[in-house]
Amino acid sequence: MAIDQQLVRPFSGLELLARQVVEGFITGLHKSPFHGFSVEFAEHRLYNTGESTRHIDWKLFGRTDKLFVKRYEEETNLRCQIILDDSSSMYFPPTVDLAPGTFNKISFSVHCAAALTELLRRQRDAVGLSVFSEEVELHTPSRSGQLHIRMIYHELEKVLAAVSDRRKTFAIKALHQIADAVHRRSLVMIFSDMFESSEHTEELFSALQHLRHNKHEVVLFHVTDKKRELDFEYEKRPYRFIDTETGEEVRANPAEVKENYIRSMQAFRKQLKLHAAQYRIDLVEADIHDGFNQVLMTYLQKRLRM
């Protein structure tokens, strides 16, 4: 009998990790995240002693004298477009400063996108991927096929392996292009630190409103390193701060500028929240130190409301 290569192919490291993340997430829920959705039969697995007998296939038992349980999967009923900002500011903290098992903003966002892709795959939903910095670097329409899912993992791994090269954020043009390219109503999930120039805030949310105007549901994950970027927690000694997008350098003692910095950051975040509320966009603070469950739970809650 010929061996199905699709069944024996090794998973990529990112795909394997995504599957582990989703397994752990689902195990930690008190009830199935798929409750209430229509399902259809997928495959059999051996019955484990002590579990519910509700889904035992008794006809198969009559033929084989072994207990098998029917497994089910969800019907495709949602399209999701995942959008990643891979501008240079997303590569903070620098890789050389990361402890083992920790993430910077881009690696956190990529792993969130991979876990969402796995969760969407399990629910047989369609998923697409868009990547932008100064322009749209990648856009794939949402699909649910196995080859398409594998291609998304491959593209995510390419983003993960990339290095910062002074790519500036110019989300306005990119988001308008993506809004024009996503033709069918979708759940749009954006991962960005939103470090667009403050003078372009209105234009930026106008671009996000373009997605809402096209009847998409939009979730904006504001990805930050809360400890450093929001709370400005550094040792009391001189530092050399470098703008990852322009290379501009500033020498300062954090203790001397912390109060003004936090005040400015709070004003920036307040503006984000006000504009998000105005345009009915779900704004979610995503700290890279808080793990992936916050993102997966947001997706499930949004999906249930849709």
Secondary structure as the mmCIF struct_conf table of DSSP 4:
data_model
#
loop_
_struct_conf.conf_type_id
_struct_conf.id
_struct_conf.beg_label_comp_id
_struct_conf.beg_label_asym_id
_struct_conf.beg_label_seq_id
_struct_conf.end_label_comp_id
_struct_conf.end_label_asym_id
_struct_conf.end_label_seq_id
HELX_RH_AL_P HELX_RH_AL_P1 GLN A 5 VAL A 8
BEND BEND1 ARG A 9 ARG A 9
HELX_LH_PP_P HELX_LH_PP_P1 PRO A 10 SER A 12
HELX_RH_AL_P HELX_RH_AL_P2 GLY A 13 GLY A 28
BEND BEND2 LEU A 29 LYS A 31
TURN_TY1_P TURN_TY1_P1 PRO A 33 GLY A 36
BEND BEND3 PHE A 37 PHE A 37
STRN STRN1 VAL A 39 LEU A 46
HELX_LH_PP_P HELX_LH_PP_P2 TYR A 47 ASN A 48
TURN_TY1_P TURN_TY1_P2 THR A 49 GLY A 50
BEND BEND4 GLU A 51 GLU A 51
TURN_TY1_P TURN_TY1_P3 ARG A 54 HIS A 55
STRN STRN2 ILE A 56 ILE A 56
HELX_RH_AL_P HELX_RH_AL_P3 TRP A 58 THR A 64
BEND BEND5 ASP A 65 LYS A 66
STRN STRN3 PHE A 68 GLU A 74
HELX_LH_PP_P HELX_LH_PP_P3 GLU A 75 THR A 76
STRN STRN4 ARG A 79 ASP A 85
BEND BEND6 SER A 87 SER A 87
HELX_RH_3T_P HELX_RH_3T_P1 SER A 88 TYR A 91
HELX_LH_PP_P HELX_LH_PP_P4 PHE A 92 PHE A 92
BEND BEND7 PRO A 93 PRO A 93
HELX_LH_PP_P HELX_LH_PP_P5 PRO A 94 PRO A 94
HELX_RH_3T_P HELX_RH_3T_P2 THR A 95 ASP A 97
HELX_LH_PP_P HELX_LH_PP_P6 LEU A 98 ALA A 99
TURN_TY1_P TURN_TY1_P4 PRO A 100 GLY A 101
HELX_RH_AL_P HELX_RH_AL_P4 LYS A 105 ARG A 122
TURN_TY1_P TURN_TY1_P5 GLN A 123 ARG A 124
STRN STRN5 ALA A 126 PHE A 132
BEND BEND8 SER A 133 GLU A 135
STRN STRN6 VAL A 136 ARG A 143
HELX_RH_AL_P HELX_RH_AL_P5 GLN A 146 ALA A 161
HELX_LH_PP_P HELX_LH_PP_P7 ARG A 167 THR A 169
HELX_RH_AL_P HELX_RH_AL_P6 ALA A 171 ALA A 181
BEND BEND9 ARG A 184 ARG A 184
STRN STRN7 LEU A 187 SER A 192
BEND BEND10 GLU A 196 GLU A 196
HELX_RH_3T_P HELX_RH_3T_P3 SER A 198 HIS A 200
HELX_RH_AL_P HELX_RH_AL_P7 THR A 201 HIS A 213
TURN_TY1_P TURN_TY1_P6 ASN A 214 LYS A 215
STRN STRN8 GLU A 217 THR A 224
HELX_RH_PI_P HELX_RH_PI_P1 LYS A 226 LEU A 230
BEND BEND11 ASP A 231 ASP A 231
BEND BEND12 LYS A 236 ARG A 237
STRN STRN9 TYR A 239 ILE A 242
TURN_TY1_P TURN_TY1_P7 THR A 244 THR A 246
STRN STRN10 GLU A 249 ALA A 252
HELX_RH_AL_P HELX_RH_AL_P8 PRO A 254 GLN A 278
TURN_TY1_P TURN_TY1_P8 TYR A 279 ARG A 280
STRN STRN11 ASP A 282 ASP A 287
TURN_TY1_P TURN_TY1_P9 ILE A 288 HIS A 289
BEND BEND13 ASP A 290 ASP A 290
BEND BEND14 PHE A 292 PHE A 292
HELX_RH_AL_P HELX_RH_AL_P9 ASN A 293 ARG A 305
#
